[in-house]
């Protein structure tokens, strides 16, 4: 008999419901067992975050230097610009909407002072990280850029192997334990009386982000259509099968064949589509950036943290670079973002857990937005590149 496979989203939903239900009657002595697990897992996650950044971001940046020269640079620049636009579009939209629909400052008081409101673990085991988050980011950028220029393969192969180790750590340890961690968080919040505020926040934030996703896709394809001289809504309609596929697979990489086929239907030349779509599946995460930015702002408003443009602007720009490490790893986008959430926005372990739960609840929608937007970039590149890709793909004799 085939074993029933439960998706990560389903596990998170079960964990949230279980935490709320069991929090109504579970004795505090038993609940503290899960709180102790949360403490251990949270400390381990803090230890692992710099390693995750180093293991994922370094080889991802190293790979960007290889490929088709100018076409690669232009595509990467447009993808990063689209990701930045998504982040700032989300910031200004949520700044206008969230204060009107979310309780601010006084809600989630337990998030700021957990020792006063929430259950405490039986014991704590310190797990100091090898380096701080900013050091890991700078080291990743430095080594990654160096790998993209040097001809040697030893260091590159070493970081590729290290990436496999980190990917295995995420898949085999962190992701399987996340539902238990989230269960413990919501169990503790139920005991402290904070849970209904959080549940209401979840629903409101999900609705806002879905609306923003639709608006973002319309904007992306209106820009692409104006540049290419094509009907933007027809372009977007042709990409809907890719959107639907991504909703089911929750993976940009797994959706590449469908994204590629639908991009060709939009009149993009095959050699350009074959280059742009797989590349953008790695470096263009406008939907994921939107989710993380909106969720971060919601959690900050609810917990009383200041939401200032100066902090958010730097966070969004850094997030656009960090997102390069995310595709192909389950929960990779939020995992890669935890470091800068902690270092730039001041998120503690509880707020990080809320971010993970919120993000996973909308994971498929973000992926669908990512891959559909890849089709818009392909249309733009088809117009910009002209015959450039043909010359690059031609044999040396043909070019002469």
Secondary structure, DSSP 8 states (H G I E B T S, - for coil): -------HHHHHHHHHHHHHHHTTTS-HHHHHHHHHHHHHHHHHHHHHHHHHHHHHHHHHHHHHTSSSTHHHHHHHHHHHHHHHHHHHHHHHHHHHHHHHHS--SSTTHHHH-HHHHS---S-------SS-HHHHHHHHHHHHHHHHH----HHHHHHHHHHHHHHHHIIIIIHHHHHHHHHHHHHHHHHHT-HHHHHHHHHHHHHHHHHHHHHHHHHHHHHHHHHHTS-HHHHHHHTHHHHHHHHHH--TTTTHHHHHHHHHHTT--HHHHHHHHHHHHHH--HHHHHHHHHHHHHHHHHHT----HHHHHHHHHHHHHHGGGTTTSTTHHHHHHHHHHHHHH---HHHHHHHHHHHHHTHHHHHHHHHHHHHHHHHHHHHHHTTHHHHHHS-HHHH-
